Amino acid sequence: MASSAIFIGIKGRVVALDRASGVELWRADLKGGDFVNVVQEPDGIYAAAKGEMFCLDPATGSIRWNNKLPGLGHGLITIAATGGQSTTVMQEKRRRDQAAASAAIIAAT
């Protein structure tokens, strides 16, 4: 279903519409407020509403997870995604962190 849908954010909701007909497929109520930022990724639909992040199942709209981003307030959130390459990005970050830690140990001896 996700490949034939378009996802919009409006008034605290994400709504899935059929790409060909515009018929509503599902809607997910997230959190009050008007602005909802939405990004479609291969592994899910990511949405930000009223200072919180949500991951939705693209086929059903069910909420997979919600992060309230404690301590960051309730402002607008922008989303940048890696296009399904998050594993590669995280592996590279881990490699750099390990190299820096090794260099610090060597420097301390």
Residue pairs with C-beta under 8 A, 6 or more apart in sequence:
1 16
1 25
1 58
1 59
2 40
2 45
2 58
2 59
4 18
4 19
4 20
5 16
5 17
5 18
5 19
5 25
5 58
6 16
6 17
6 19
7 14
7 15
7 16
7 17
7 38
7 40
7 45
7 58
8 14
8 15
8 17
8 38
9 15
9 35
9 36
9 37
9 38
9 47
9 49
10 34
10 36
11 33
11 34
11 36
12 29
12 30
12 31
12 32
12 33
12 34
12 36
12 49
12 50
13 27
13 28
13 29
13 30
13 36
14 27
14 28
14 30
14 36
14 38
14 45
14 47
14 54
14 56
14 61
15 24
15 26
15 27
15 28
16 24
16 25
16 26
16 27
16 58
16 61
17 23
17 24
17 25
18 24
18 25
25 61
26 60
26 61
27 61
28 47
28 54
28 56
28 61
28 62
28 63
30 36
30 47
30 49
30 50
30 52
30 54
30 63
31 49
31 50
31 52
32 50
33 49
33 50
35 49
35 76
36 47
36 48
36 49
37 47
37 48
37 49
37 76
37 77
37 78
37 79
38 45
38 46
38 47
38 79
39 45
39 46
39 47
39 79
39 81
40 46
40 58
41 81
41 83
41 84
42 83
42 84
43 84
44 55
44 56
44 57
44 58
44 64
45 55
45 56
45 57
45 58
46 53
46 54
46 55
46 56
46 79
46 81
47 53
47 54
47 55
47 56
48 54
48 76
48 77
48 78
48 79
50 74
51 68
51 69
51 72
51 73
51 74
51 75
51 77
52 66
52 67
52 68
52 69
53 66
53 67
53 69
53 77
53 79
54 63
54 65
54 66
54 67
55 63
55 64
55 65
55 66
56 62
56 63
56 64
57 64
69 77
82 88
82 89
